[in-house]
């Protein structure tokens, strides 16, 4: 006899298939359907229909999936169509706050490191920057199997911090340091992504990891705040809340500091961007934990979500 509990309800089936088809149709029209859109849809459907265990995982992963879709959909209406792009103002502010005197010339820290770098630092910079998404997501998956309630808080905060950051992109479109170094202060739309200092890691290892990543950047004028700087802050805070052992917390802190340093060392972000990214993470955590979770309506939604994936 077939156990009916193995399969989702008819209502769930209709909703999931309907949303998936709608997503693919909207994506095809809005940003163009790519292989990864089809792949993520197939994987989600396989997880959702395979078994009750995988169904809970599929639904539990939705905050991360929504994050990826939200980032991709910024292509629909780029931030530079909302507000003017800041290139020179941010550059001058960075120089005035953190400028370094180099033979009588004041350089931004990014300009300084573009001149003064070494292979050891280049290697570790690449390693740290490869961690900025995989480590927080891997930590989230670990939390999912260890503490479902804390996982849901963590994944929702991760999404919330990203949405705050995306809002920042639209409020203040800004060019990264490598843009000012390579192109000057005139904002040229549709400028391709650039590996900047991370190209030294690719050259050192003989790989083209960062070239393949940054060659597909959705929008180069989205430097403020630095979400590179935000993600490990969120991971570290929830590792502390979970009371992970000292080795994990120390490792997360090292990766976090390494990513912050790499962002500046490789000319991907100004110190200002990194600072705002840190503030973005702390703001997201505080508002979610001390604000949203205190609202009865949101708390009820959170509890229903938790019980579904539990």
C-alpha positions as CSV (number, residue, x, y, z in Angstrom):
1,X,0.0,0.0,0.0
2,X,1.3,3.5,-0.9
3,X,1.8,5.8,2.1
4,X,0.0,9.0,1.2
5,X,2.2,10.9,3.6
6,X,5.1,10.3,1.2
7,X,3.6,12.7,-1.2
8,X,2.6,16.4,-0.8
9,X,-1.0,17.4,-0.8
10,X,-2.8,18.2,-4.0
11,X,-2.9,21.9,-2.9
12,X,0.8,22.0,-2.3
13,X,1.5,20.3,-5.6
14,X,-0.5,22.8,-7.5
15,X,1.1,25.8,-5.7
16,X,4.7,24.5,-6.1
17,X,4.3,23.6,-9.8
18,X,2.4,26.8,-10.6
19,X,5.0,29.0,-8.9
20,X,7.9,27.2,-10.6
21,X,6.3,27.6,-14.1
22,X,5.5,31.2,-13.3
23,X,9.1,31.8,-12.2
24,X,10.5,30.3,-15.4
25,X,8.1,32.3,-17.6
26,X,8.9,35.6,-15.8
27,X,12.6,34.9,-15.8
28,X,12.5,34.2,-19.6
29,X,10.8,37.5,-20.2
30,X,12.6,39.6,-17.6
31,X,16.3,38.5,-17.6
32,X,16.5,35.7,-20.1
33,X,16.3,32.0,-19.2
34,X,19.7,30.5,-18.5
35,X,20.7,26.9,-17.7
36,X,21.1,27.6,-14.0
37,X,17.5,28.8,-13.8
38,X,16.3,25.5,-15.2
39,X,18.7,23.5,-13.0
40,X,17.7,25.2,-9.8
41,X,14.0,24.6,-10.7
42,X,14.6,20.9,-11.4
43,X,16.6,20.4,-8.2
44,X,13.9,22.2,-6.1
45,X,11.1,20.0,-7.6
46,X,13.1,16.8,-7.1
47,X,13.7,17.7,-3.5
48,X,10.1,18.7,-2.9
49,X,8.6,15.6,-4.4
50,X,11.2,12.9,-3.5
51,X,10.3,12.4,0.1
52,X,9.0,14.2,3.2
53,X,12.6,14.6,4.4
54,X,13.8,16.3,1.2
55,X,10.6,18.3,1.0
56,X,11.4,19.9,4.3
57,X,14.9,20.7,3.1
58,X,13.6,22.2,-0.2
59,X,11.2,24.5,1.8
60,X,13.9,25.3,4.3
61,X,16.3,26.4,1.6
62,X,13.8,29.0,0.3
63,X,15.5,32.0,2.0
64,X,18.7,31.2,0.1
65,X,16.8,30.6,-3.2
66,X,14.9,33.9,-2.8
67,X,18.2,35.7,-2.2
68,X,19.7,34.3,-5.4
69,X,16.6,35.2,-7.4
70,X,16.4,38.7,-6.0
71,X,20.0,39.4,-6.9
72,X,19.5,38.1,-10.4
73,X,16.3,40.1,-10.9
74,X,18.1,43.4,-10.2
75,X,19.0,43.1,-13.9
76,X,15.4,44.0,-14.7
77,X,15.7,47.6,-13.4
78,X,19.4,48.5,-12.7
79,X,20.1,50.8,-9.8
80,X,21.7,53.4,-12.0
81,X,18.3,54.0,-13.5
82,X,17.0,55.1,-10.1
83,X,19.8,57.4,-8.8
84,X,23.1,58.8,-10.1
85,X,26.2,56.7,-9.9
86,X,28.8,57.9,-7.4
87,X,32.3,57.4,-8.6
88,X,34.4,60.5,-7.7
89,X,32.6,61.4,-4.5
90,X,33.2,58.0,-2.8
91,X,36.8,58.0,-4.1
92,X,37.5,61.4,-2.6
93,X,35.9,60.6,0.7
94,X,37.9,57.4,1.0
95,X,41.1,59.3,0.2
96,X,40.2,62.0,2.8
97,X,39.5,59.5,5.5
98,X,42.1,56.8,4.9
99,X,44.5,58.3,2.4
100,X,48.1,57.0,2.4
101,X,51.1,59.3,1.5
102,X,53.1,57.7,-1.3
103,X,56.1,59.9,-2.3
104,X,54.0,63.1,-1.8
105,X,50.9,61.7,-3.5
106,X,47.8,60.7,-1.4
107,X,46.5,57.4,-2.5
108,X,43.5,55.4,-1.4
109,X,44.4,52.1,0.4
110,X,43.2,50.3,-2.8
111,X,45.6,52.3,-5.0
112,X,48.4,51.7,-2.5
113,X,47.9,47.9,-2.5
114,X,47.5,47.9,-6.3
115,X,51.2,49.0,-6.3
116,X,52.4,47.2,-3.2
117,X,51.3,43.5,-3.1
118,X,53.0,40.1,-2.8
119,X,52.3,36.5,-3.9
120,X,51.6,35.2,-0.4
121,X,49.0,37.9,0.2
122,X,47.5,37.3,-3.3
123,X,47.2,33.6,-2.5
124,X,45.4,34.0,0.8
125,X,43.3,36.8,-0.6
126,X,41.9,34.4,-3.2
127,X,41.3,31.7,-0.5
128,X,39.4,34.1,1.7
129,X,37.3,35.5,-1.1
130,X,36.3,32.0,-2.2
131,X,34.8,31.6,1.3
132,X,32.4,34.5,1.3
133,X,29.3,32.6,0.1
134,X,30.1,28.9,0.5
135,X,31.1,29.1,4.2
136,X,27.9,30.9,5.4
137,X,25.7,28.6,3.3
138,X,27.6,25.5,4.6
139,X,27.1,26.8,8.1
140,X,23.4,27.2,7.4
141,X,23.1,23.6,6.2
142,X,24.9,22.5,9.4
143,X,22.5,24.5,11.5
144,X,19.6,23.0,9.5
145,X,20.5,19.5,10.7
146,X,21.5,20.5,14.2
147,X,19.0,23.2,15.2
148,X,16.1,23.8,12.9
149,X,14.8,26.8,14.8
150,X,18.1,28.6,14.9
151,X,18.7,27.7,11.2
152,X,15.4,29.4,10.2
153,X,16.4,32.6,12.1
154,X,19.9,32.5,10.5
155,X,18.6,31.9,6.9
156,X,15.9,34.6,7.3
157,X,18.5,37.1,8.6
158,X,20.8,36.2,5.7
159,X,18.0,37.0,3.3
160,X,17.0,40.2,5.2
161,X,20.6,41.5,5.3
162,X,20.8,41.0,1.5
163,X,17.5,42.9,1.0
164,X,18.8,45.8,3.1
165,X,22.0,45.7,1.0
166,X,20.1,45.6,-2.3
167,X,18.1,48.6,-1.1
168,X,21.4,50.4,-0.5
169,X,22.5,49.6,-4.0
170,X,19.5,51.5,-5.3
171,X,19.7,54.4,-2.8
172,X,23.3,55.0,-3.6
173,X,24.7,53.4,-6.8
174,X,28.5,53.5,-6.5
175,X,31.5,52.3,-8.4
176,X,34.1,50.0,-6.9
177,X,37.7,51.1,-6.5
178,X,38.9,49.2,-9.5
179,X,36.5,51.2,-11.7
180,X,38.0,54.6,-10.7
181,X,41.5,53.1,-11.1
182,X,40.8,51.8,-14.6
183,X,38.2,54.1,-16.0
184,X,38.4,57.4,-14.1
185,X,35.4,59.2,-12.8
186,X,32.9,59.1,-15.7
187,X,30.3,56.5,-15.2
188,X,30.0,54.3,-18.3
189,X,27.0,52.0,-18.3
190,X,27.2,48.3,-19.1
191,X,30.9,48.2,-18.0
192,X,31.8,44.5,-17.7
193,X,32.9,43.1,-14.4
194,X,36.5,43.0,-13.4
195,X,38.6,40.6,-11.3
196,X,40.8,43.5,-10.2
197,X,43.4,42.3,-7.7
198,X,41.9,38.9,-7.6
199,X,43.4,38.3,-11.1
200,X,46.7,37.9,-9.3
201,X,45.3,34.8,-7.6
202,X,44.2,33.4,-11.0
203,X,47.6,34.1,-12.5
204,X,49.4,32.6,-9.5
205,X,47.4,29.4,-9.5
206,X,46.9,29.1,-13.3
207,X,43.2,28.9,-12.8
208,X,40.5,31.3,-14.0
209,X,38.1,31.1,-11.0
210,X,37.5,34.8,-10.4
211,X,37.6,35.6,-14.0
212,X,34.6,33.3,-14.6
213,X,32.8,34.7,-11.5
214,X,33.3,38.4,-12.1
215,X,32.8,38.2,-15.8
216,X,29.1,37.5,-15.1
217,X,28.6,40.3,-12.6
218,X,25.0,41.6,-12.9
219,X,25.9,45.2,-12.0
220,X,29.4,46.7,-11.3
221,X,27.8,49.8,-9.7
222,X,26.7,48.0,-6.6
223,X,29.7,48.5,-4.3
224,X,27.9,50.2,-1.3
225,X,27.4,48.5,1.1
226,X,29.8,45.6,0.7
227,X,27.8,42.4,1.2
228,X,31.1,40.6,1.0
229,X,31.8,42.1,4.3
230,X,28.4,41.3,5.8
231,X,27.9,37.6,5.3
232,X,30.6,36.3,7.7
233,X,29.4,38.8,10.3
234,X,26.0,37.0,10.2
235,X,27.6,33.6,10.3
236,X,29.9,34.5,13.3
237,X,27.1,36.0,15.3
238,X,24.9,32.9,14.9
239,X,27.9,30.6,15.6
240,X,28.2,32.5,18.9
241,X,24.5,32.2,19.6
242,X,24.7,28.5,18.9
243,X,27.7,28.3,21.3
244,X,29.9,26.6,18.7
245,X,33.3,25.6,20.0
246,X,36.2,28.0,20.1
247,X,37.8,26.5,17.0
248,X,34.8,27.2,14.8
249,X,34.3,30.7,16.2
250,X,38.0,31.6,15.8
251,X,38.0,30.2,12.2
252,X,34.9,32.3,11.3
253,X,36.5,35.4,12.8
254,X,39.7,34.8,10.8
255,X,37.7,34.3,7.6
256,X,35.7,37.4,8.3
257,X,38.7,39.6,8.9
258,X,40.4,38.0,5.8
259,X,37.4,38.9,3.6
260,X,37.3,42.4,4.9
261,X,41.0,42.8,4.2
262,X,40.9,41.2,0.8
263,X,38.0,43.4,-0.3
264,X,40.3,46.4,0.1
265,X,43.6,44.7,-0.9
266,X,42.2,43.6,-4.2
267,X,40.4,46.9,-5.0
268,X,36.9,45.5,-4.9
269,X,35.7,47.7,-2.1
270,X,36.7,50.8,-0.2
271,X,37.1,50.7,3.5
272,X,33.9,52.8,3.6
273,X,32.0,50.0,1.7
274,X,33.3,47.4,4.1
275,X,32.3,49.4,7.1
276,X,28.8,50.0,5.7
277,X,28.5,46.3,4.9
278,X,29.3,45.4,8.6
279,X,26.7,47.9,9.7
280,X,24.2,46.4,7.3
281,X,24.7,42.9,8.8
282,X,24.4,44.2,12.4
283,X,21.4,46.3,11.5
284,X,19.7,43.3,9.9
285,X,20.4,41.0,12.8
286,X,19.1,43.6,15.4
287,X,16.0,44.5,13.5
288,X,15.1,40.8,12.8
289,X,15.8,39.5,16.3
290,X,14.5,42.5,18.3
291,X,11.9,43.8,15.9
292,X,10.4,41.4,13.5
293,X,10.3,38.4,15.8
294,X,8.5,40.5,18.4
295,X,5.6,41.2,15.9
296,X,2.8,38.7,16.4
297,X,2.0,38.4,12.7
298,X,5.5,37.7,11.7
299,X,6.1,35.5,14.7
300,X,3.0,33.4,13.7
301,X,4.4,33.1,10.1
302,X,7.8,32.1,11.6
303,X,6.3,29.4,13.8
304,X,4.2,27.9,10.9
305,X,7.3,27.9,8.8
306,X,9.3,26.2,11.6
307,X,6.7,23.5,12.2
308,X,6.5,22.8,8.4
309,X,10.3,22.0,8.2
310,X,10.6,20.5,11.6
